[in-house]
Amino acid sequence: MDSGRKKLSFVVTPDIEAILDREKKEWFYDRSRSCMIRELVMAGLRALKEESEVADGNHEGNT
């Protein structure tokens, strides 16, 4: 019954908790909190990658 997923725990500060609660109500109301966290982490990682590519001059729009 292993789905290939692993559990991850982290501490959330009160200010981050307030932000997560607000986003859950506005954008992720129909999804679980775990799904919301996964989506936000992936969006953040994509943004970091794009930012790094732009800084390196390797962005696709920069040909």
Secondary structure, 3 states (H helix, E strand, C coil): CCCCCCCCCCCCCHHHHHHHHHHHHHCCCCCCHHHHHHHHHHHHHHHHHHHHHHHHCCCCCCC
